[in-house]
Structure formats: C-alpha cells, structure tokens
Amino acid sequence: MESIHSHGHRHSNEDMLSVEEAFDRILKAFQPLNIESKPILETVGQILHGDVKSPIDIPPLDNSGMDGYAVLFDDIQGADEKNPITLEIIDTVPAGQISTKQIATGTTIRIMTGAPVPNGADTVIPFEETDEISRITASSHLSHVSIMSELPKHANIRPAGEDVKCGQVVLESGTAIRPAEVGVLASLGVSSTNVIRRPIVS
C-alpha cells in the first residue's frame, strides 16, 4: 500500500524563505511615502525627513548669567571688602535690550540676567559682590558702585552658542514630531519643515 504521505505536496528546506527574505519581499511590495513641506504647527504626529540644523547660535550673543555689573576684568583686580574699587555706572540694561554704550576703564554697566554683554566688558560681578544696596538706601540716584570681590575673567558670562551652535543638528531625520519638537523648531525661527506624508487608508 502506498503511503498517504506520498500524495501530499512535499516541501524541502530549499523551498522555504528566510525571515530576511520574507521581509525583503514584503517591503518591495510597498511604495515609499512621499515627502512634503508643511508649516511646523501642522506636522505634529508626522515623521521628520532630513536632519534639522540650527540656523543660529543660541544664545545669539554673549549674555549675562547673573544680575550684576558688567566690568573690565583689569579694573577689578585686587578688589575686596577692605579695598573696594569704585566704578561709574554709565547705563542699565534690562534683559532683552542691548546697550549702545562702550565699557571703558573706570566705568560699568548695570545688567540683568540674559541681557547681552556690553561692548568692552569681559566679566560680570553679581549685585551681592557690590555695595549697591547700601548706596540705594543712602541715595535715590545710583551713579557709582563699589566692587568688593575680584572674580575670574569671563565670570558669569554665557558665550554665544553655549546652548546650540549654528549648524548643529537639533533634530535628526526620522524623529516623531510632538509639541516639544515643534517648540524647538519655533525657537530656532524655523517656520516649515519636511516630513513624510501621512499614509492614506482606502
């Protein structure tokens, strides 16, 4: 009697596909999705196509890391509480504004955290290292301030590009775009970007 197995379709190992070959055939059956450029607010949930590089330095300019006084380092050498060094205040710079004045020997500019460092200055002395409070208490007009501590050169100055340098990749191709990524793009001044088109299900 002939075995019932002899009538069945026989498979050899040579007929079987490897996992890699099977995936390759599946992928070849699909067409890649198109690329589209869209406003960043419309890209949430899509996949970024191509690296995004920063077009600017962040921060764009050297800026103050403390509320204090922008000075010339050479002016404050040897300063301490017993031997304070008095400087003339020639300007006050709030955060977000830029002073038009130049620091020269014997002068200082009152500066807030985040404000660009004035031309000529190379060090920022925190308010706490000066006699500002006692001077304000004694007079409503603050024309001079005494520095009571010698700090290292470039102290409390954040250099341009410390956070992000111009040309640095901030988002890699293939990144899923969420609100956080949109915020990053907006902070760089990027208004639109390339993404992979959403698949259409018919």
C-alpha positions in Angstrom: 0.0 0.0 0.0 1.3 3.4 -0.9 1.7 5.8 2.0 -0.9 8.5 2.1 2.0 10.9 2.6 3.3 10.1 -0.9 0.3 12.0 -2.4 0.9 15.2 -0.4 2.8 18.2 -1.6 6.4 17.9 -0.4 8.5 20.9 0.8 12.2 20.9 1.0 14.2 23.3 3.1 15.4 24.8 -0.2 11.8 26.0 -0.9 11.5 27.9 2.4 12.2 31.6 2.7 14.4 33.0 5.4 12.9 35.7 7.7 15.1 38.3 6.0 14.0 37.2 2.5 10.3 37.3 3.6 10.7 40.9 4.9 12.5 41.9 1.8 9.6 40.7 -0.4 7.1 42.5 1.8 9.0 45.8 1.7 9.3 45.6 -2.1 5.6 45.4 -2.3 5.2 48.8 -0.7 5.9 52.2 -2.3 7.7 54.7 0.0 5.5 57.6 1.1 6.1 61.0 -0.5 7.9 63.9 1.3 6.1 67.1 1.9 7.0 70.5 3.3 4.5 71.8 5.9 4.2 74.6 8.5 5.5 73.3 11.7 2.2 73.6 13.5 0.7 71.1 11.1 3.4 68.5 11.5 2.5 67.0 14.9 2.3 63.2 14.6 4.4 63.0 11.5 8.0 61.9 10.9 10.7 64.3 10.2 12.5 63.9 6.8 16.1 65.1 6.9 18.1 66.5 9.8 17.3 69.9 11.1 20.3 72.1 11.7 20.2 75.3 13.8 20.5 78.4 11.6 21.6 80.5 14.6 23.7 80.4 17.7 21.7 80.1 21.0 22.2 82.4 22.8 23.0 84.6 19.7 25.2 86.9 21.7 27.4 86.7 24.8 25.0 87.4 27.7 25.0 87.8 31.4 24.4 84.8 33.6 23.6 86.9 36.6 22.1 90.2 37.7 25.0 92.4 38.3 27.6 94.8 36.8 29.4 94.3 33.5 33.1 95.4 34.0 36.6 95.2 32.6 38.5 92.5 34.4 41.5 94.7 34.6 39.5 97.3 36.6 38.6 94.9 39.5 41.9 93.1 40.2 42.6 93.2 43.9 39.1 94.2 44.9 37.8 93.0 48.2 35.8 94.3 51.1 38.7 96.2 52.6 39.9 97.6 49.3 36.7 98.1 47.1 37.1 99.5 43.7 34.5 102.2 42.7 33.3 102.5 39.2 30.9 104.9 37.4 27.6 103.5 36.3 27.0 104.6 32.7 24.0 102.6 31.7 21.4 100.0 32.9 20.5 97.1 30.6 17.3 95.1 31.2 17.0 91.5 29.8 16.1 91.7 26.1 17.8 95.0 25.4 21.2 95.9 24.1 23.3 98.8 25.5 24.7 101.3 22.9 27.4 102.3 25.3 31.0 101.1 25.4 32.7 100.0 28.7 35.9 101.9 29.3 38.3 101.9 32.2 36.6 103.1 35.3 33.1 102.5 34.1 30.5 99.8 34.5 27.0 99.0 33.2 24.3 97.6 35.4 23.0 94.4 33.7 20.2 91.9 34.1 20.3 88.1 33.6 20.1 87.3 29.9 21.0 90.7 28.7 23.7 90.9 26.0 27.1 91.8 27.5 28.0 95.4 26.5 31.0 96.1 24.2 34.2 96.1 26.1 33.1 94.2 29.2 34.6 90.8 29.9 33.3 90.0 33.4 30.0 90.3 35.3 30.1 91.0 39.1 26.9 89.9 40.9 25.0 92.6 42.9 25.9 90.7 46.1 29.6 91.4 45.5 29.0 95.2 45.4 27.8 97.9 47.8 24.7 98.6 45.7 22.2 98.0 48.5 23.8 100.5 50.9 24.1 103.1 48.1 20.5 102.8 47.1 19.5 103.1 50.8 21.5 106.3 51.2 20.5 107.9 47.9 17.8 107.6 45.3 20.3 108.1 42.5 22.8 105.4 41.8 25.7 106.9 39.9 28.6 104.8 41.2 29.1 101.4 42.7 32.0 99.7 44.6 33.1 96.2 43.6 34.1 94.2 46.7 35.3 91.0 45.1 37.7 90.0 42.4 36.2 87.3 40.2 37.9 85.3 37.4 37.9 86.9 33.9 34.7 86.0 32.0 32.9 85.1 35.2 29.1 85.0 34.8 29.2 85.4 31.1 27.4 82.8 28.9 29.1 82.8 25.5 27.2 82.9 22.2 26.3 79.3 21.1 26.7 77.8 24.5 23.3 76.0 24.3 23.2 75.4 20.5 25.8 76.3 17.9 24.9 77.4 14.3 24.9 74.4 12.1 24.4 71.9 14.9 21.9 69.1 14.3 19.0 69.7 16.8 16.5 67.1 15.4 17.5 64.0 13.5 15.8 62.6 10.4 13.2 60.1 11.5 12.2 61.9 14.7 8.5 61.7 15.5 7.3 65.3 15.8 5.4 66.2 19.0 4.6 69.5 20.5 8.0 69.6 22.2 9.7 69.3 18.8 7.5 72.0 17.3 8.7 74.2 20.2 12.3 73.5 19.3 11.7 74.4 15.7 9.9 77.6 16.6 12.7 78.7 19.0 15.1 78.4 16.0 12.9 80.6 13.8 12.0 77.6 11.6 8.5 78.1 10.2 8.2 75.0 8.0 10.0 71.6 7.6 10.0 68.4 5.5 8.0 65.5 6.8 6.9 62.1 5.5 3.3 62.3 4.1 0.7 60.6 6.2 -0.4 57.2 4.8 -3.9 57.2 3.1 -6.1 54.3 4.0 -8.6 53.5 1.4 
